[in-house]
Amino acid sequence: RAWPGAPRPAMADALLPERALDGDPVARATLQERVALPLQAAGGEVLETVRAVLASGGNLEASARALFVHPNTVRYRLRRATEITGVSATDPRGGWTVQVALTLAALDQDRSLWH
C-alpha cells in the first residue's frame, strides 16, 4: 500500500525505501550500502550534484545554476551517480530511493554522534 503503482508481485528490493521507513533494519542497511555510501565515496561533486537535482525537483538547468556549472556537467555527474548506484536520481522512483537513502544515512550519522 505504500507504493500503489508497484508491480505485482513486487520484488523485496523494489520496496527498499518503504521497508526501511517501516523500520526494517536490513532494508535500511541495504539502502545505505547500495546508494548512500557509494555516493559519499564517489566524491563531493557527485553527491553535491545529486542533492542539488533532488532539491530542484529534477530540474537540471536550475541545478546547474545552483552549482555554478554547465548543465552538461550536471548530466555527466548524474550518469556517474547512476553507474555507481544503479539508481537514477532523475527518475521519480529513483529520486525517492536516493532521497530516502541519503536521509537515513544522515540520520544514522547524527545518531552516532549522540552515543
HUMO-V188139 format. One record per pair of residues at least 24 apart in sequence whose C-alpha atoms are under 10 Angstrom apart, sorted by the first residue. I is the first residue (numbers start at 0). GAP is how many residues later the second one is. D is the distance in Angstrom with one decimal. If there is no record, write none. Layout:
i	gap	d
I	GAP	D
I	GAP	D
//
This chain:
i	gap	d
2	90	9.8
13	79	9.7
13	83	9.4
14	82	9.1
15	81	7.8
15	84	9.4
15	85	9.2
16	76	9.8
16	79	7.8
16	80	5.7
16	81	8.7
16	82	9.1
16	83	6.2
16	84	7.3
16	87	9.7
17	79	9.0
17	82	8.9
19	80	8.5
19	81	8.8
19	84	8.6
20	79	8.2
20	80	9.9
20	83	8.7
26	74	10.0
27	72	9.3
27	73	7.7
27	76	7.4
27	77	8.8
28	72	9.1
28	75	9.2
28	76	9.0
29	71	9.1
30	54	9.9
30	66	8.1
30	67	8.4
30	69	8.3
30	70	5.5
30	71	8.8
30	73	8.7
30	74	8.9
31	66	9.3
31	68	9.2
31	69	5.5
31	70	7.4
31	71	9.5
31	72	7.5
31	73	6.2
31	74	9.9
31	76	9.8
32	52	9.4
32	68	9.0
32	72	9.5
33	50	8.7
33	51	6.0
33	52	8.3
33	53	9.2
33	64	9.8
33	67	8.8
34	46	9.1
34	47	9.5
34	49	8.1
34	50	5.3
34	51	8.2
34	52	7.7
34	62	8.4
34	63	6.5
34	64	9.6
34	65	9.6
34	66	6.3
34	67	7.7
34	70	9.6
35	49	8.4
35	61	9.9
35	62	7.3
35	63	9.0
35	64	9.1
35	65	5.5
35	66	5.2
35	67	8.7
35	68	8.6
35	69	6.5
35	70	9.1
36	48	9.3
36	64	9.0
36	65	8.6
36	68	8.0
37	43	8.6
37	46	6.5
37	47	6.7
38	41	9.5
38	42	6.7
38	43	9.5
38	45	7.2
38	46	7.4
38	59	9.5
38	63	8.9
39	62	9.2
39	65	9.9
40	43	9.7
41	38	8.8
41	39	8.0
41	42	7.9
44	29	9.5
44	32	7.6
45	28	8.7
45	30	9.2
45	31	5.4
45	32	7.1
45	33	9.5
45	34	7.4
45	35	6.4
46	30	8.7
46	31	9.2
46	34	7.9
46	55	9.6
47	29	9.5
48	24	9.2
48	25	6.5
48	26	9.2
48	27	9.9
48	28	6.8
48	29	7.2
48	32	9.1
49	24	8.6
49	27	8.0
49	28	6.6
49	31	7.5
49	32	9.9
49	38	9.6
49	39	6.7
49	40	8.8
49	45	9.0
49	48	8.6
49	49	9.2
50	38	9.1
50	44	9.8
50	47	9.1
50	48	8.2
50	51	8.9
52	25	8.8
52	36	7.6
52	37	7.5
52	42	8.9
53	35	7.1
53	36	7.8
53	38	9.7
53	41	6.6
53	42	8.7
53	44	8.7
53	45	7.3
54	44	9.5
56	32	10.0
56	33	8.5
56	35	9.2
56	38	9.0
57	31	7.9
57	32	5.6
57	33	8.3
57	34	8.5
57	37	8.3
58	31	8.6
59	30	8.9
//
